[in-house]
Each structure stands twice: as C-alpha cells, then as structure tokens.
Amino acid sequence: MTTVPGDAELLYLDYAATTPVAPEVAARMAACLQIDGVFGNPSSRHRWGVDAAHLIDAAAGQVGALIGAPADGVVWTSGATESDNLAVLGVGRFARERGRGNHVISARTEHAAVLGALEQLEREGMEVTLLPPGPDGAVTVEQVGEALRDDTVLLSLMHVNNETGAVNDIAAIGERLRQHPARFHVDAAQSAGRLPLCADAWGIDLLALSGHKIYGPKGVGALWVRRRPRVRLSPLFHGGGQQDGVRPGTLAPHLIAGMGEACALTMADMEHEPARLRGLRDHLREQLVDLGAVQVNGQANGSPHVLNVSIGCVNGDALQADLDGLGISAGSACSSSDQAASHVLRAMGVPDALAHSTLRFSLGRWSTRESVDAAVARVGASIQRLRALSPAWPRYRDGQSLDALYRRNPQPAGASKESR
Ligand SMILES: Cc1ncc(COP(=O)(O)O)c(C=O)c1O
C-alpha cells in the first residue's frame, strides 16, 4: 500500500504505542541542537552550561505542573522503561540492603518494564506478590490492603493499562497506603495527558513518565521521586555525579526541552482533548460492537484514548494480515513480537483463542471521526470476509454466546501462583 500525504492522520490509530512529535516540540528541540542554540552541557559552569541548566530546570517545572508535584523531584531518564526499572530496582534494593523488608506488591497486568524489574528482584531474593485483576482489568484498594505485610517495602501499580485502558484508582490506593511505610510507585506512561494526575496529593512516592507517549521525543522520560519526606533509592548507573548520582550521565537539553514542551502542551490540552477522545472512543466502540460477536475488554469508561476489543468468529492471524496498513495494534506494541497471548488479557480471563483476535485502537491528536469511521470500515470488511470462512460464525448467529464458543479460561494461566 502506498502512503499519500494525509494517510497517516487517517490510518494511524496506535497512539498508545507511540505518538508523533508535536510540531511545537520539534521546533523547541531544533532550537537546542546547534551552535546558536541551547546545546551546552548543563554541568558546565560557563554561560552555555548555565543556559542549559536553566532550560532543564524550566522543563522540570513543566513536568511537575503536569503531574501535580514539586519540580525538584524530577529525575530525567531515557524513557518509562528506565524510570520503572529505577523505581522498582532502586527502592527494592535500597530497602533490602538495609534490612527494611523483602516484599514487593504489584499486579499481573503491569507493563513488561515493571514485570521484568520485579523478576530481577526475585532473582536477588526478594518476594513479589502479583495481584490478579478483576475482569475489568483493574485491581482494587481492598486487594492491596490484603496483600500488604509488615515487610512490604514497595507497591508498584500502573495508572492506566497500555493494552486495555483500564484505570486503577490510584488516589484511593495511595490513601490506603498512607498508614504503611511501603513506597508507592506509579507507572503513569499512559495516563499522562489523558487523566488528571496529582502525584503529591495522592501520596505517590515515585511516578514514571515517557516523552514519546505525549507528543514528545523518544529516548527521554522522567521518574519523579518524592523529596519531602525524602524517598531514597539505589541508582542503576554509577560514575557521574549528575542528578545527585540517582541517574548519572550527561543530560540532553534537546530531549529534555522537548519533553518539557510536550508536558506543557499536553497540560494545556487537558481541558478539551480527553473529552474529545472519549467521544471518539465511544463512537468507535458502538460501531465495532454493532459488527456482532465483539467483546470489549476493560472498563466501560477507562482511559479516553484506548479501546481493546476481541473479535469473535475470525481467525486472528488472518485478521492481522488483512489489516496490514492500518495503524492499530494486535495487543501491546511492546509484546506483539512474541506470539504468546497477551499476559494482560490472560490475567483478565480472556480465552487465548479470543485473545489472538484482539485489536487495540488508541486515539490521539490527529484522530477524527473520519479516521475512526475509516478504520471501522476496514475492520468491518475484513471481518465479513473472514467470517464467511468461519465455522463458529453460524453457531454464533444461531444463538451461541462468545463465552460458550470460546469457553472462558476457568483458571487464567499463572493464576494459581499467588506470589512470584
Ligand atoms: C504503561 C507503560 N509503561 C512503560 C512503557 C515503556 O515506555 P518507554 O517506551 O518510554 O520505555 C510503556 C510503553 O509502551 C507503557 O505503555
């Protein structure tokens, strides 16, 4: 398929995987790169360095404003994967090394960046409890309360799930944790710019962000770390003294200015954009459900930008192949290279066979009613073609439910292990 100008706006519906850089952000970044720009090393004492240091302080202010937290807690990283690793490994190791506890709580639906860091903590001898989500993809404050132990040092939860858009009630969970010394880390990579964030007021201790999910550049992110009272963590990198040694390495003014600008733009859009996306998402959902044998995965009113649907009575591989050229995701972009069913859908009890024909649509700045309708037309035509070949489709039309056709996983894979 050839791409003509304008196609991207119409066909790209994968903003949860990544967003293009906003033109304002690109301009801000470009102004940092060359000899006449703010390109200095922020650690240098001459005027080029001082200018760069000011730029970085201003960008931290823009991050702080977006997440509702003091700017002095912002630690720049390479993205949310690094931020999550720094939070989980950093807090876990710091506590364990000082004999403060050996137990961490998280959820089965977390991003691989958190799950991978938790696996590393387990290899190092820590105990991890992964909470199972409800069928809507979220965990509850009661589950957290029950899992907390005297030796729990960290709770790590995502705000918005990247595959389903399911929202955890971070404010309520933070409130529950106030009575406990465990640190609270929140992966807000998907919620930033889509839902209000009040890191300080909600009792969050660490919060991870990614530039490229909010129209900023790839290769930059932030971990906000509470300073009052001070949250301590073991660094992942060693060597330079930048950022108080928490994350050493020369800071990149162009990336950081871009991320700051992206935060400011996102914040300015908060008044109207989430409501616009919610309207588009609801329209998309209605039209997809009208195609029949479509299961919506996640909450009825999850994050405004994500819609996850499993399409019954079609061959999943054929569906993916047929939709080549449409910018949507088979699950999460981060895990779709492996053929195993999504760990998120499995944890929610979606049968593997149905999970294999799941599509994630995610909306953003350039999504319009026209782009949503164009996507539905493509998906609808493909489904119609594939269902003509499906032995399950006549059975569905004769009254068999999707549940009966696919038989829900009575015991989602891995569910028998309470701790891992
Ligand atoms: C919830 C969540 N956490 C973490 C990440 C990793 O972010 P990055 O690509 O910035 O490393 C992603 C990206 O897919 C995400 O959606």
Ligand as a Chemical Component Dictionary entry (heavy atoms), coordinates in Angstrom:
data_LIG
# 
_chem_comp.id                   LIG 
_chem_comp.type                 NON-POLYMER 
_chem_comp.pdbx_formal_charge   0 
_chem_comp.three_letter_code    LIG 
# 
loop_
_chem_comp_atom.comp_id 
_chem_comp_atom.atom_id 
_chem_comp_atom.alt_atom_id 
_chem_comp_atom.type_symbol 
_chem_comp_atom.charge 
_chem_comp_atom.model_Cartn_x 
_chem_comp_atom.model_Cartn_y 
_chem_comp_atom.model_Cartn_z 
_chem_comp_atom.pdbx_ordinal 
LIG C1 C1 C 0 2.426  1.637 30.717 1  
LIG C2 C2 C 0 3.767  1.707 30.069 2  
LIG N1 N1 N 0 4.870  1.670 30.834 3  
LIG C3 C3 C 0 6.103  1.740 30.316 4  
LIG C4 C4 C 0 6.289  1.826 28.957 5  
LIG C5 C5 C 0 7.689  1.915 28.409 6  
LIG O1 O1 O 0 7.921  3.203 27.951 7  
LIG P1 P1 P 0 9.214  3.601 27.064 8  
LIG O2 O2 O 0 8.882  3.207 25.672 9  
LIG O3 O3 O 0 9.333  5.074 27.249 10 
LIG O4 O4 O 0 10.379 2.873 27.614 11 
LIG C6 C6 C 0 5.181  1.845 28.113 12 
LIG C7 C7 C 0 5.358  1.857 26.647 13 
LIG O5 O5 O 0 4.753  1.106 25.941 14 
LIG C8 C8 C 0 3.894  1.804 28.682 15 
LIG O6 O6 O 0 2.801  1.829 27.924 16 
# 
loop_
_chem_comp_bond.comp_id 
_chem_comp_bond.atom_id_1 
_chem_comp_bond.atom_id_2 
_chem_comp_bond.value_order 
_chem_comp_bond.pdbx_ordinal 
LIG C1 C2 SING 1  
LIG C2 N1 SING 2  
LIG C2 C8 DOUB 3  
LIG N1 C3 DOUB 4  
LIG C3 C4 SING 5  
LIG C4 C5 SING 6  
LIG C4 C6 DOUB 7  
LIG C5 O1 SING 8  
LIG O1 P1 SING 9  
LIG P1 O2 DOUB 10 
LIG P1 O3 SING 11 
LIG P1 O4 SING 12 
LIG C6 C7 SING 13 
LIG C6 C8 SING 14 
LIG C7 O5 DOUB 15 
LIG C8 O6 SING 16 
# 
